């Protein structure tokens, strides 16, 4: 019979999962500390892969590139997974040449591309604005007998065709997505609804939503988020509000991300008072505003040059539950700093700088490169362009990364 130590020995797979959880909950630094404390004998390709995944999730390019170089030296980069993880990093950073280099390295080393490799490669080619180059990869994919294109393949292509304005090809891909839905997989319905919203096809949004509800007696919050987001993109606020009311009647818990969709629409359209009323009603039905909720309200105040109110909202955002990794958008910080300079509002500026200090923004060199401030002094009058993606600007990389992480 095994002794107690044998029976409770932790495997490298368990350790890799633990490292991944540490990075998600406590951040990259804590994951690095956890990794360093592990005995060398335990650090196999799965442990290194989990740390690489943490770096990629945090978009820590230098650390990720350094780690995969070490993995190459130790023979831990002999399969597709670490290359796929790095390709998602380069996709998120829009460094498409690096994606090509990763694929070339795999081919040179005779490392077989898997379905994730091809889907990322497709997304990269499409993101460069060339349907022809994307289609070349799809043709190559079809020649690979080990690969069977899945619904993610066609949703990725549909995303790119919509961006390129090739709607007939997009609709054909969406039909192929629907034809490949199997079993009890809900996620394809979410993407079908979202992509039809992007394509401006309200009839298909309605049809897929009804089909989804007929297949599943219970729709999770993500499903309602997808359909409300689609109606918002279609600029059908009445439809979005109707679905929101339906969701309120069936929800098991309030998800502020759903309420944020409506607040965001009101603010973008200049209906700040309606957004504030909705915010109050959200609180009455059990909604707890998150950092994004507060920042959306801040954007409404910025639009009306109510700087004190905007800064107050950002301060609330910094204090909100789950705000550990939140930082205010650079464009919002820059707008407030500019107004503070124009109106000589030193008090609001000091509160904003306090928020930036609290969230560790000054230590983030990439973040601060977008902020027109140096040693507490505003350095330029022009506002930077908004960096990063929004709910309405999904190039397909996030979907693939989510699926890739689910396979780890």
Residue pairs with C-beta under 8 A, 6 or more apart in sequence:
12 42
12 44
12 46
12 47
13 46
15 38
15 42
15 46
15 47
16 46
16 47
16 49
16 50
17 50
18 34
19 31
19 34
19 35
19 47
19 50
19 51
19 54
20 31
20 50
20 53
20 54
20 408
22 30
22 31
22 34
23 30
23 31
23 50
23 51
23 53
23 54
23 57
23 58
24 57
27 58
27 324
27 325
28 54
28 55
28 58
28 60
28 63
31 51
31 54
32 51
35 43
35 47
35 51
38 47
44 76
45 71
45 76
45 82
48 67
48 70
48 71
48 74
48 76
48 82
49 71
49 76
49 81
49 82
49 85
49 408
50 408
51 67
52 64
52 67
52 68
52 71
52 82
52 85
52 86
53 85
53 405
53 408
55 63
55 64
55 67
55 89
56 64
56 85
56 86
56 88
56 89
56 92
56 401
57 405
59 89
59 92
59 93
61 89
61 93
64 85
64 86
64 89
65 86
68 77
68 82
68 86
71 77
71 82
76 82
77 83
78 109
78 111
79 111
80 106
80 111
80 112
80 113
80 114
80 116
80 117
81 408
83 102
83 103
83 105
83 106
83 111
83 117
84 114
84 116
84 117
84 120
84 404
85 404
86 98
86 102
87 98
87 99
87 102
87 103
87 117
87 120
87 121
87 124
88 120
88 397
88 400
88 401
88 404
90 96
90 98
90 99
90 102
90 124
91 99
91 120
91 123
91 124
91 127
91 395
91 397
91 400
91 401
92 397
92 398
92 401
94 127
96 124
96 125
96 127
96 128
99 120
99 121
99 124
100 124
103 113
103 117
103 121
105 111
106 112
106 113
106 117
107 113
112 146
113 121
113 144
113 147
114 147
115 147
115 148
115 149
115 150
115 152
115 153
116 400
116 403
116 404
116 407
118 137
118 141
118 144
118 147
118 149
118 153
119 150
119 152
119 153
119 156
119 400
120 397
120 400
120 404
121 137
122 134
122 137
122 138
122 141
122 153
122 156
122 157
122 160
123 156
123 159
123 160
123 395
123 396
123 397
123 400
125 133
125 134
125 136
125 137
126 133
126 134
126 156
126 157
126 159
126 160
126 161
126 163
126 164
126 395
126 396
127 160
127 395
127 396
127 397
129 164
131 160
131 161
131 164
131 166
131 169
134 157
134 160
138 149
138 153
138 157
141 147
141 149
141 153
142 149
150 180
151 176
151 177
151 180
151 181
151 188
151 191
152 399
152 400
152 403
154 173
154 174
154 176
154 177
154 180
155 173
155 174
155 177
155 188
155 191
155 192
155 195
155 396
155 399
156 396
156 399
156 400
157 169
157 173
158 170
158 173
158 174
158 177
158 195
159 195
159 198
159 394
159 395
159 396
159 399
160 396
161 167
161 169
161 170
161 173
162 170
162 195
162 198
162 199
163 395
167 199
170 195
170 199
171 199
171 201
174 192
174 195
174 196
174 199
174 204
177 188
177 191
177 192
177 195
178 188
178 192
178 208
180 188
181 188
181 189
184 216
186 212
186 216
186 220
186 222
186 223
189 208
189 211
189 212
189 215
189 223
189 226
190 222
190 223
190 225
190 226
191 226
191 399
192 204
192 208
193 205
193 208
193 209
193 212
193 223
193 226
193 227
193 230
194 226
194 229
194 230
194 394
196 204
196 205
196 208
196 230
197 205
197 229
197 230
197 231
197 232
197 233
197 234
198 230
198 233
198 392
200 234
202 234
202 236
202 239
205 227
205 230
205 231
205 234
209 227
212 219
212 223
213 219
216 223
219 250
221 247
221 251
221 253
221 255
221 257
221 258
224 243
224 244
224 246
224 247
224 251
224 258
225 255
225 257
225 258
225 261
227 243
228 240
228 243
228 244
228 247
228 258
228 261
228 262
229 261
229 391
231 237
231 239
231 240
231 243
232 240
232 261
232 262
232 264
232 265
233 392
237 262
237 265
240 261
240 262
240 265
241 262
244 258
244 259
244 262
247 258
248 285
253 286
254 282
254 285
254 286
254 287
254 288
256 282
256 287
256 288
256 289
256 290
256 292
256 293
257 290
257 292
259 278
259 282
259 287
259 293
260 290
260 292
260 293
260 296
261 391
262 278
263 275
263 278
263 279
263 282
263 293
263 296
263 297
264 296
266 272
266 274
266 275
266 278
266 300
267 275
267 296
267 297
267 299
267 300
267 303
270 303
272 297
272 300
272 301
272 303
272 304
275 296
275 297
275 300
276 297
276 300
279 289
279 293
279 297
282 289
282 293
283 289
288 321
289 316
289 320
290 320
290 321
290 322
290 323
291 317
291 318
291 320
291 322
291 323
291 326
292 317
292 326
293 317
293 320
294 313
294 314
294 316
294 317
294 320
295 313
295 314
295 317
295 328
295 329
295 332
297 313
298 309
298 310
298 311
298 313
298 314
298 317
298 328
298 332
299 310
299 332
301 307
301 309
301 310
301 313
302 310
302 332
302 335
302 336
302 339
305 339
307 336
307 339
307 340
307 343
307 345
307 348
308 345
308 347
308 348
310 332
310 336
311 336
311 348
311 351
311 352
311 355
312 351
314 328
314 332
314 336
314 352
314 355
315 351
315 354
315 355
317 323
317 326
317 328
317 355
318 326
318 328
318 355
318 358
318 359
320 326
323 359
326 359
327 356
327 359
327 360
327 361
327 364
327 367
328 355
328 356
328 359
328 361
329 386
329 388
330 367
330 370
330 371
330 384
330 386
330 387
331 370
331 383
331 384
331 385
331 386
331 387
333 352
333 356
333 371
334 370
334 371
334 372
334 383
334 384
335 383
336 348
336 349
336 352
337 349
337 352
337 371
337 372
337 373
337 378
338 372
338 378
338 381
338 383
339 345
340 346
340 348
340 349
340 352
340 378
341 378
341 381
353 376
356 362
356 371
361 367
361 368
361 371
362 368
370 384
370 387
371 384
372 378
372 379
372 380
372 381
372 382
372 383
372 384
373 379
389 395
389 398
